[in-house]
Structures are given as structure tokens and as C-alpha cells.
Amino acid sequence: MTTFFFDGQAYDAKKGESVLDTIVRSGNPINYSCKKGACKTCLVQHVGGQLPVGAQRGLSVRLKTHKYLCACQCAPVEGLKLKAVMAQDLFMGARLLSRVLLTNNTMKLVVKLSEMMDCKPGQYLHIRRFDGLTRSYAIARVLEGNIIELHINRKYNGQFSGWLFNTASIGEKLLVQGPFGQCRYLNDYQQDKLIVIGHGAGIGAALGIVEQALAQGHVGEIYLYHGARNVAELYLNKHCLALMMAHQQLTYTACITGSGAIGSVDARCVQAQPSELAASQHPVKPNNRIFLCGEPAAVVKAQQQVFLAGFNVANIHVLPFEYKDLRVVSRG
Ligand code: FES
């Protein structure tokens, strides 16, 4: 047994348990969701004892400086002292500025943050409403330093997305935490060939990554693919085509993944799985870099496909849309 303290209470961790495992086993409340160090929902603050190795892996400099760590990634050490993090320590205020329906199931949401945030398209934010219900959404565009555009899919029976679509009013107060994720454009990628794939509403973040690359003077070729189940879901088709016309280095392809007719959308629309098409069109080379955004099942499948095709793991950037309940008790 290893004894550590959380909010002044002693806990005895069994061999192999993380701090989170022990607290959950005790029945005491603690926020968590992924248990993989990805969602950052289980952050706690280190206040005494030795800081366990690896507990801050993947955290931003700001979070590390404030001595936060992920309880799910923290192997307890004897005498470790931790305390709960208050939501106001991590979240900033925000207001809903506008809502526009893009398709029957996709909405553009614009939120204004109370402070400037250094975030980029392809990263994601945790958004919390008045009752604590929290979801993660990808950033499609940063319109100004504190005005963020998100493309949100309405989930079947989705509590949060249903509320955003039907009930939330303009001016609604929200809390925002982030940004998270590494699926973003960096200046180091300037010479690389970029292959950017958006599945469903993931085209918002995918296009945002492309626009960010162009704005930062990207030199290499860029290939943008939108995977949609049908033609009606190609809600950014005209915009992507116009962007392609304006930038010689950019090639855009719309991929219909369902069996419905394509009709005559345009010459850049094909019936194909975008990741399969991309893997067949771009033989693996060291400077090929791939970005995958959108529905988790499609992104995970695409990630496996491009990995098996030989892409270097370090050159595969993923932004899966996870729809998890990030409250004290996860939806399980
Ligand atoms: S990072 Fe710990 S539960 Fe997700």
C-alpha cells in the first residue's frame, strides 16, 4: 500500500493503481473521462511530497507551472499531497455569439471568450454549460484571439448538442477550458506535403488547418479531402473549391462515402473513402504529413489505414471528436 493525501484525506493505493483509480475505488467524487491522459478532465494540483515522474506528461507549460497533473497518469508515491482543482481555476468565461445551421445535423457556433487564448484550428476546447455538463469540441477557426468558430454535429439523443441546437440562446454564458491537442499546423511543416482529411463536420477543423497553413505561408503542396455520407453534407464544397482556385498548391477532393448518387456536384467529387483514396494517391515519403479530423470511428479507421500504408506515426495528427460526459461521473 502507498498512502497519499487528496484534499487532506488519506488514501491507500493498491499496487498498480493510479491516484484516480484509488479515489474512484474509495467512492469519493472526482472528475474523469478518458483515463488515458488525453481529456485532462482529471486534473488535480500537487501541493506536497515528491512529484511523481510522468504525471505531468502532455500538459501545457501553463498547467505544469501551476503544478497540475492528471490523476489518471499519476502513480502514487508515499506522502504525496494533492488537492482538487476548482473549475474557475481552469475554465474561462465565454458567451455564445451566434449559431448558424450548416446542414440538418451540423451547426456553426461562434463563441467569444472573456480573455485572449493562444489556440489554433484543429485543437479542441472543453465547453461547460450552467449545470456542469461538459463536452469537447474542435476549433474550426480563430476569428480573433478570443472569438472562436466551432462546427458541431447534433448527436442522436445528445444532451449537450441537442441543447445547443434547440435551447441555448444567443448571449448564453458558457465556461471554456483549453486549448488541447496537437492536430494543428506548425511553421516547422512549411516544406511538407500536407494531406488533410475531414470526416463529416471534421471538415470545419480540417479546412481551418489548411487556411492556417496558407496564412503562415506554407510552401509545400496541400491536399484537402472531405468525407461525407452524401452530397447534402458537403456544406463547405463551394468554399473549398474557391480556395483551391485561389491557391495553386491546394487540391481539394470531396469524397462521398455512402452509396447514394453523386449527381453532378462538380468534377472534384468522387465516391470513395477519403483515407483510402489519399493513401493510394500519396505514396509514403518522409515529408508527407497527414491530419485526420472528425467522427472517432472514421478517424481511428483512417489512422490505422495510413499507419499500415507506412506513414510515420510522428507525421499522423489526429483530432477525433469524442462525445464524452466530462462530469464527476463519466457516462461509462
Ligand atoms: S486525462 Fe485523466 S481521465 Fe482523461
Residues whose N, C-alpha, C, O or C-beta is under 5 A from the ligand:
A	BS01	FES	Y32 S33 C34 K35 K36 G37 A38 C39 K40 T41 C42 C70 C72
